[in-house]
Amino acid sequence: MVGQVKSKVKKSNEESCTSYVTLVATRIRAVIRSFFLLFFLIAEKLCYDGMRGYDKGSHHKMFS
């Protein structure tokens, strides 16, 4: 009887540990994904601004 209770407690502890690990893993994954999205957005904006500036410069060169 006591052995059954101990095994149940051990099992619940293991389950809580694994659920905590998966929670942390998903949280880390979400943070990494948000960082990547932010990085890509910034890179895209910089690239777009750079291309726009380059186009303006080439137009000015053509007109002058």
MODELLER restraints for C-alpha pairs under 7 A, 6 or more apart:
rsr = mdl.restraints
at = mdl.atoms
